[in-house]
């Protein structure tokens, strides 16, 4: 990680007796893109608002570039913020909206005009400066909101679910543009979202929030492939959870229904007969044998869903049902409901859930 730019130390927030953020500790490097991911009410937006200065922490402190800003007002923190609602002034042109903060900040007209031009080029809306918000699409309006936040050259950019009001195609395009702009400017950015795909595709690191706590902090690869808790495993991506019983703790053997698997990392602290929950991603499971797969279970095809390039198959394994993804092959018809099936996987892909 680059030199630490933002430090959250024991950050907490309570409204009366209701604690919404509890002991969040995080270091963010210069130019790093970090997403706070979690369900509604988990505290992610409250953390963002405390960083911006709109909420005062109950405990802890916020350090930006070596300076304690915990008690500073929002306009003293040199932070740009983009909200879910575009919050554009309907009676102002695009240029006037982008330049609003510059005018309030006393930037000279010539310099402001130059910066507005730079921002319009950056967001791909050159020639739109005289239009009004009602003449723009939702995606264009959000670009203007982004340009307005960046025009004042903030030290840090905060984004509070800025894509949630847009349709899927525009969201995909705009998130790529936001990430490209962020990299170009090398600006430290915090992005709040409940959309796991956005967080995984855009971020250098992801903070998964739950009930005011940072449940896990890691790269998208780590969060998806090595979830630290059952909550993270279930919240991020599709997951199969298999309930098993430890049959030989010394060798890592676990019984799953009528089959048995051997865990690569062993079972430290477990005892024979202990119940155990194992997680397995759909893409880690093959229908039929596959070279290198040392785990095998047999069952029955329960459902088949054709999704275009991918076919999702649900296989019943006694009391358990697992989902697996297989690529569509135009020469091979998908399996039929009721067919007997063998699934295979690498035991190294099995995760023990806490």
SVG drawing of the C-alpha trace seen along z (x, -y; Angstrom):
<svg xmlns="http://www.w3.org/2000/svg" viewBox="-37 -36 41 79">
<polyline fill="none" stroke="black" stroke-width="0.4" points="0.0,0.0 1.1,-3.5 1.8,-6.1 -1.2,-6.2 -3.5,-9.1 -6.5,-8.4 -6.5,-6.8 -9.7,-5.7 -8.9,-5.0 -11.5,-3.3 -14.2,-5.1 -17.7,-4.8 -21.0,-6.5 -24.1,-6.2 -27.4,-7.9 -28.7,-7.7 -28.4,-4.1 -28.3,-2.9 -24.7,-2.2 -24.5,-2.3 -20.7,-2.2 -18.5,-0.4 -14.7,-0.5 -13.8,-0.8 -10.0,-0.8 -8.7,-1.3 -5.7,-2.8 -6.1,-3.9 -3.2,-4.7 -2.7,-7.7 -4.6,-7.0 -6.3,-3.9 -9.9,-3.0 -11.7,-1.4 -15.3,-0.3 -17.5,0.1 -19.9,2.9 -22.9,4.1 -26.6,4.3 -28.9,1.4 -28.4,0.3 -24.9,1.8 -23.2,-1.6 -21.3,-2.1 -22.9,-5.5 -22.5,-6.7 -18.8,-6.1 -18.7,-8.0 -20.6,-10.9 -18.2,-11.0 -15.2,-11.2 -16.9,-14.0 -17.7,-15.9 -21.5,-15.7 -21.6,-13.5 -19.4,-13.8 -17.9,-10.6 -18.9,-9.4 -15.5,-7.7 -12.2,-7.6 -10.6,-10.0 -10.1,-10.7 -6.6,-11.6 -6.2,-12.9 -2.6,-13.1 -1.3,-13.3 -3.8,-15.9 -6.5,-15.2 -9.7,-16.4 -12.2,-14.8 -13.5,-18.2 -13.2,-20.2 -16.2,-21.3 -16.9,-19.7 -15.6,-22.8 -12.3,-22.6 -11.5,-19.1 -10.9,-19.5 -13.1,-16.6 -15.3,-16.1 -18.5,-14.2 -21.0,-12.6 -24.4,-11.6 -26.9,-9.0 -29.3,-11.8 -27.5,-14.0 -28.3,-17.2 -27.8,-19.4 -29.3,-22.9 -32.2,-22.7 -32.0,-26.4 -28.3,-26.3 -26.5,-25.2 -24.0,-22.3 -21.2,-24.8 -22.7,-26.7 -23.3,-23.5 -19.7,-22.4 -18.4,-25.8 -20.7,-26.4 -18.1,-25.4 -15.4,-27.4 -17.5,-30.5 -18.3,-30.0 -14.6,-29.4 -13.6,-32.6 -11.7,-31.2 -11.0,-33.8 -13.4,-33.7 -10.7,-32.9 -9.3,-30.0 -12.8,-28.7 -13.6,-28.8 -10.5,-26.8 -11.2,-24.2 -14.8,-23.8 -13.5,-23.1 -11.1,-20.5 -13.9,-18.8 -16.2,-18.7 -13.4,-17.1 -12.7,-14.6 -16.3,-13.4 -16.8,-13.4 -19.4,-16.2 -17.6,-19.0 -20.2,-21.0 -22.9,-20.4 -21.9,-23.4 -25.0,-25.4 -27.5,-22.6 -29.7,-22.3 -30.1,-19.1 -33.5,-18.3 -31.8,-18.1 -29.5,-15.4 -29.8,-11.6 -29.4,-10.2 -25.9,-9.0 -24.9,-12.5 -26.3,-14.2 -24.2,-11.9 -21.1,-12.8 -21.8,-16.4 -22.2,-15.8 -18.8,-14.0 -17.2,-16.9 -18.6,-19.4 -17.0,-17.3 -13.6,-17.2 -13.6,-20.8 -12.3,-22.1 -9.4,-19.7 -10.2,-17.9 -7.6,-15.7 -10.1,-12.9 -13.3,-11.8 -16.3,-10.2 -19.0,-8.4 -22.3,-7.5 -24.1,-4.9 -23.8,-7.2 -25.0,-4.5 -28.0,-3.1 -30.6,-5.3 -29.3,-4.3 -30.3,-1.3 -27.9,1.6 -26.2,0.8 -25.5,-2.8 -24.2,-1.7 -21.7,0.6 -20.5,-2.1 -20.3,-4.8 -18.5,-2.7 -15.8,-2.0 -15.5,-5.7 -15.4,-6.6 -12.6,-4.1 -10.6,-5.4 -11.0,-9.0 -9.9,-8.0 -6.8,-6.3 -6.0,-9.2 -6.2,-11.8 -4.7,-9.4 -7.2,-10.6 -7.9,-8.6 -11.5,-7.4 -14.1,-5.8 -17.1,-4.3 -20.2,-3.1 -22.4,-0.5 -24.6,2.5 -23.9,3.9 -21.2,6.6 -20.4,6.6 -19.6,2.9 -17.4,3.3 -15.5,6.3 -15.0,4.8 -13.9,1.3 -11.9,1.5 -8.4,2.0 -9.8,3.2 -13.2,3.9 -14.5,3.3 -17.5,5.6 -19.7,4.0 -22.2,5.8 -24.1,4.3 -21.6,1.4 -18.5,3.6 -15.9,4.1 -16.5,7.8 -13.6,8.3 -11.1,6.0 -9.2,7.3 -8.7,7.3 -11.7,8.3 -9.8,11.6 -9.4,12.2 -13.0,11.2 -14.5,13.5 -12.2,16.5 -11.3,16.5 -14.2,15.0 -13.4,14.7 -16.9,15.4 -20.1,17.0 -21.8,13.6 -19.1,12.5 -19.2,15.8 -23.0,15.5 -23.2,11.8 -20.5,11.8 -21.4,14.0 -23.5,17.1 -22.5,19.8 -23.3,23.4 -23.2,24.3 -22.8,28.0 -23.4,29.3 -21.0,32.1 -19.7,34.1 -16.0,34.5 -15.2,38.2 -11.4,38.0 -10.1,34.7 -6.5,35.8 -6.6,36.3 -9.2,33.6 -11.9,36.1 -15.5,34.7 -18.6,36.7 -21.0,35.0 -24.2,37.0 -23.2,40.4 -19.8,39.1 -16.6,38.0 -14.0,35.3 -10.6,34.5 -9.8,30.9 -6.4,29.7 -5.8,27.4 -6.8,30.0 -9.1,29.4 -7.2,27.8 -9.2,27.8 -12.0,30.0 -13.1,33.3 -14.6,36.4 -18.3,36.0 -18.3,32.2 -20.8,30.6 -19.1,28.5 -20.4,26.1 -18.4,26.0 -18.8,23.5 -18.2,24.0 -18.7,21.6 -20.9,22.7 -18.0,22.2 -15.8,24.5 -18.1,27.5 -18.1,29.6 -20.9,31.8 -19.1,35.2 -15.4,35.9 -12.7,33.4 -9.0,33.8 -7.6,32.7 -10.9,32.9 -10.5,35.1 -13.9,34.5 -16.9,36.4 -20.6,36.7 -23.6,38.2 -27.1,36.9 -30.0,36.0 -30.6,33.0 -33.3,30.8 -33.4,27.7 -31.7,26.5 -31.7,22.8 -30.4,21.6 -28.8,18.2 -27.2,17.9 -23.5,18.4 -23.9,20.2 -26.2,22.9 -26.9,23.1 -27.7,26.6 -29.1,27.5 -28.2,30.9 -29.9,32.6 -27.5,34.5 -29.8,36.1 -30.9,33.2 -28.5,30.7 -29.0,28.9 -26.0,27.4 -25.8,25.0 -23.1,25.3 -22.3,23.3 -21.3,24.8 -20.6,23.1 -23.2,23.5 -22.0,25.8 -24.1,25.7 -23.3,29.4 -24.1,30.7 -27.6,30.5 -28.0,29.6 -28.9,32.3 -32.5,33.2 -34.4,32.8 -34.4,36.2 -31.2,37.5 -28.7,39.1 -25.6,36.9 -22.1,36.9 -20.5,33.7 -16.8,33.2 -14.6,30.4 -11.2,29.8 -11.2,30.2 -8.8,27.2 -11.8,25.0 -13.9,26.0 -14.0,23.3 -14.8,24.0 -17.3,21.4 -17.1,19.8"/>
</svg>
